[in-house]
Amino acid sequence: MDPQAPKKRGRKPKPKEDKKDEPKMKESTTTKRTAHQHAVDDKYTHWKSLVPVLYDWLANHNLVWPSLSCRWGPQLEQATYKNRQRLYLSEQTDGSVPNTLVIANCEVVKPRVAAAEHISQFNEEARSPFVKKHKTIIHPGEVNRIRELPQNTKIVATHTDSPDVLIWDVEAQPNRHAVLGATNSRPDLILTGHQDNAEFALAMCPTEPYVLSGGKDKSVVLWSIQDHITSSATDPATAKSAGSSGSIIKQSPKPGDGNDKAADGPSVGPRGIYNGHEDTVEDVTFCPSRSSVALVMTHALYYGMLELAQAQSLRSADNSVRMFDRRNLTSNGVGSPINKFEGHSAAVLCVQWSPDKSSVFGSSAEDGLLNIWDYEKVGKKVEQGPRTTNYPAGLFFQHAGHRDKVVDFHWNASDPWTVVSVSDDCDSTGGGGTLQIWRMSDLIYRPQDEVLAELEKFKAHVISCTSKP
């Protein structure tokens, strides 16, 4: 496998076939890909025709390179019709230019502002005017995961193809030009402790400046960024520059500076290393109610984990999302799922709880879909219209705007029900990737009685308008 080719998470290289069968295999593969592409195009065309009905706002942004991670940053400005907010995303290149961590400014249109014809008129091959690149950091290696520090969202951690976790003060970092031969940006802090590569499992604590990581060494490592602040304060060489602002480090490199080795930056060791897994730790998360508790799963199950109150949602290799009640788990974390959500036709890559409603979560997969679920709807009878549809239990919205695997998404905590999602489009269109920022119509998620009352008022208004001479 080409080491510069975009990594496909969770997939292993297929064994080489006998060369005498190669022409026949190529023909069969091409036919299957063509049929698959037609199916993808048909699904996408149907989705696009429904955009004015399904969405309150949508922005489509074509990416030159695939992005494996996207995250919302701090809100910068509030205006009458739209808000301005930071957006973090990665660019995974083919080696002709460096891999980068991109800091962008995004204009988020407020609810019920965009006209229906406006949100439906976008060019898939163009870049959105709502997304503008603010700064580029040349990253030492590919950017597999980005996580922001809740206590200071200008501080982000990144996972790459190495044992280290890199910490960046994105405001203090200089803007760099990603050209061939450019030296790497210098991380503000390096978290050491893994004995093998740690590429995907990464989490930030919601209450304390803790960082949690899992890796191929089958271990989970915990750090405190506060440890670096404390050690810097006792060092006369750094105490003067650290000041009283509480930043993780104030010795930022000058514009144009860079180092080929990330290890040239300051580092801090772990608070704890936790063993016991039998394979790669693929995902980790902190328990919201107890900052010292982390939940982890191994590659053997290929599960990622989410938790809310007494429940946790897992992503599964059988294309489903399962929900478990922690109160019913055994001491070794084994238990039966209380719900199973089946709405994907390929491996699920990301699951996240919504910050806007406690029972809602999203799941994205290699089938190009981002499904929005509400577990409170499971088991409830829903009155159907003239057409009977067999929707999976709990599924109430399906975002089908991506034409290839949706590798990451993030709910916006500042703008309710607003989502950013990214897809790797190399297999389908041959392009880089697609970034979409979208908000479903509030008629979809609001209480049914409230929606019907509003529609009745609208109906009465239309009738009164048409009856006038």
Secondary structure, DSSP 8 states (H G I E B T S, - for coil): --TTS---TT--------GGGHHHHHHHHHHHHHHHHHHHHHHHHHHHHHHHHHEEEEEEEEESS--S-EEEEEEEEE-SSEEEEEEEEEE---SSS--EEEEEEEEEE-TTTS-HHHHH---TTS--TTEEEEEEEE-SS---EEEEETTEEEEEEEE-SSS-EEEEETTTS------TT------SEEE---SS---SEEEE-SSSSEEEEE-TTS-EEEEEHHHHHHHHHT-HHHHHHHTTS--S------TT---S-GGGS-EE--SEEE---SS-EEEEEEETTEEEEEEEEETTTT--EEEETTEEEEE-TTSEEEEEEGGG--TTS----SEEEE--SS-EEEEEE-SS-TTEEEEEETTS-EEEEEGGGTT------SS-----TTEEEEE---SS-EEEEEE-SSSTTEEEEEEE-TTTTSS-EEEEEEEE-HHHHS-HHHHHHHHHHHHHHHHHHHH--
